[in-house]
Amino acid sequence: MFRRREPVPFAFVAEADRFRSNVTPPPRERASRAQLVGQSLITLTVVGGLAGALLFGVPALQQDSSTSNRVHQSEAARR
C-alpha cells in the first residue's frame, strides 16, 4: 500500500519549550481569616510539641552524675 508522508500533526509538542501561552491562570483565592487562624494554631501546636519534646527529652538523655559517683565510690571501697 502506498503511504503518504505527512508531518506529524503534533509537531507543536516538539516546540513546547519555545511556546508561551497568552492565557493567564485565574488568581488564587485568598485564605479566609478562619483558615489563617487554623493554620496558625496547627503550626503553633507542632512547634510547641517539638519544643516540649526537647524540654523533656534532653534531661532524660543526660547521664546522671550521682549514679556515676556511686559507681566510683563502690570501686574505691573494693580497693
VOTIGU-634401 format. One line per 5 residues: number of its first residue (from 1); for each residue z, x, y of N, C-alpha, C. Coordinates in steps of 0.1 Angstrom, whole numbers, plus 5000, padded with zeros to 4 digits. Each point is the difference from the previous one (the first is absolute). Example, Ala and Ser with C-alpha at 12.3 -4.5 7.8 and 13.67 -1.06 7.14 Angstrom:
// residues 2
1> 5078 5132 4943 5000 4991 5012 5000 5009 5012 ~ 4993 4996 5011 5000 5009 5011 5008 4992 5011
//
This chain:
// residues 79
1> 5000 5008 4988 5000 4992 5012 5000 5009 5012 ~ 4994 4995 5010 4999 5007 5013 5012 4997 5008 ~ 5007 5010 5005 5012 4998 5008 4996 5004 5015 ~ 5005 4992 5009 4999 5003 5014 5011 5009 5004 ~ 4997 5010 5007 5011 5009 5006 5003 4995 5014
6> 5012 4993 5000 5004 4996 5013 5013 5007 5004 ~ 5002 5002 5013 5013 5006 5003 5012 4991 4996 ~ 5011 5007 4998 5011 4992 4995 5005 4991 5012 ~ 5002 4987 4996 5003 4991 5011 5014 5003 5006 ~ 5008 5008 4994 5013 5003 5005 5000 5014 5006
11> 4990 5004 5006 4999 5014 5005 5010 5002 5011 ~ 5004 4989 5007 5009 5002 5011 5014 5005 4995 ~ 5003 4999 4987 5012 5005 4995 5001 5015 5001 ~ 4988 5006 4998 5000 5015 5001 5002 5005 5014 ~ 4997 4991 5010 5002 5003 5014 5014 4995 5005
16> 5009 4997 4991 5012 4993 5005 5009 5009 5008 ~ 4999 5013 4999 5008 5009 5008 4995 5000 5014 ~ 4988 4996 5003 4995 5000 5014 5001 4986 5006 ~ 5003 4990 4991 5000 4986 5005 5013 4997 5007 ~ 4999 4994 5011 5012 4995 5008 4998 4985 5003
21> 5010 4993 4996 4999 4985 5003 5003 4997 5014 ~ 4993 4990 5005 5003 4995 5013 5010 4988 5000 ~ 5005 4997 4988 5009 4989 4999 5014 5005 4999 ~ 5009 4996 5009 5013 5005 5000 5009 4990 4992 ~ 5010 5005 4993 5008 4992 4992 5009 4992 5010
26> 5006 4989 4995 5009 4992 5009 5012 5008 5002 ~ 5007 4998 5012 5012 5008 5002 5011 4995 4991 ~ 5009 5010 4997 5011 4997 4991 5010 4991 5007 ~ 5006 4991 4992 5010 4991 5006 5013 5008 5002 ~ 5006 4997 5012 5012 5007 5003 5012 4994 4991
31> 5009 5008 4996 5011 4995 4992 5009 4991 5009 ~ 5005 4990 4994 5009 4991 5008 5014 5006 5001 ~ 5008 4995 5009 5013 5005 5002 5008 5000 4988 ~ 4999 4989 4992 5008 4999 4987 4995 5011 4990 ~ 4987 5003 5000 4996 5010 4991 5005 5014 5004
36> 5000 5003 5013 5005 5012 5005 5015 5002 4997 ~ 5007 4989 5001 5015 5001 4998 5002 5002 4985 ~ 4992 4994 4991 5001 5001 4986 4997 5014 4996 ~ 4989 5006 5005 4996 5014 4997 5011 5009 5004 ~ 5006 4998 5012 5010 5009 5005 5013 4999 4991
41> 5003 4988 4995 5012 4999 4992 4998 5007 4986 ~ 4988 4999 4995 4997 5006 4987 5001 5015 5002 ~ 4994 5005 5011 5001 5015 5003 5014 5005 5001 ~ 5008 4992 5008 5014 5004 5002 5008 5000 4986 ~ 4997 4990 4992 5006 4999 4987 4997 5012 4991
46> 4987 5004 5000 4996 5011 4992 5006 5013 5005 ~ 5000 5002 5013 5005 5012 5006 5015 5001 4998 ~ 5007 4988 5002 5014 5000 4998 5004 5003 4985 ~ 4992 4995 4991 5002 5003 4986 4999 5015 4997 ~ 4990 5006 5005 4998 5014 4998 5012 5008 5006
51> 5004 4996 5012 5011 5007 5007 5013 4998 4992 ~ 5002 4988 4995 5012 4998 4992 5000 5008 4987 ~ 4988 5001 4994 4999 5008 4988 5003 5014 5002 ~ 4996 5005 5012 5003 5014 5004 5015 5002 5003 ~ 5005 4990 5007 5014 5000 5004 5010 5001 4987
56> 4996 4992 4990 5009 4999 4988 4996 5010 4990 ~ 4987 5005 5000 4995 5008 4990 5003 5015 5002 ~ 5000 5005 5012 5002 5014 5003 5014 5004 4996 ~ 5011 4993 5003 5013 5004 4996 5001 5000 4984 ~ 4993 4991 4994 5001 5000 4985 4993 5011 4994
61> 4991 5006 5007 4993 5012 4994 5007 5013 5003 ~ 5009 5000 5009 5007 5013 5003 5010 5003 4989 ~ 5002 5013 4998 5009 5004 4990 5014 4999 5005 ~ 5009 4994 4992 5014 4998 5005 5007 5014 4999 ~ 5005 5004 5012 5007 5013 5000 5013 5000 4993
66> 5007 4989 4999 5013 5000 4994 4998 5002 4984 ~ 4989 4995 4995 4997 5001 4986 4998 5015 4997 ~ 4992 5006 5008 4997 5014 4998 5012 5009 5001 ~ 5009 4996 5009 5013 5008 5002 5009 4999 4987 ~ 5000 4988 4994 5008 4998 4988 4994 5008 4989
71> 4987 5001 4999 4994 5009 4990 5004 5014 5002 ~ 5000 5005 5012 5003 5014 5003 5015 5002 4997 ~ 5008 4991 5004 5015 5001 4997 5003 5000 4985 ~ 4993 4992 4993 5003 5000 4985 4995 5013 4994 ~ 4989 5006 5005 4996 5012 4994 5009 5012 5004
76> 5006 4999 5012 5009 5010 5004 5013 4999 4992 ~ 5004 4988 4997 5012 4998 4992 4999 5006 4986 ~ 4988 5000 4994 4998 5005 4987 5001 5015 4999 ~ 4997 5007 5011 5000 5014 5000 5014 5005 5001
//
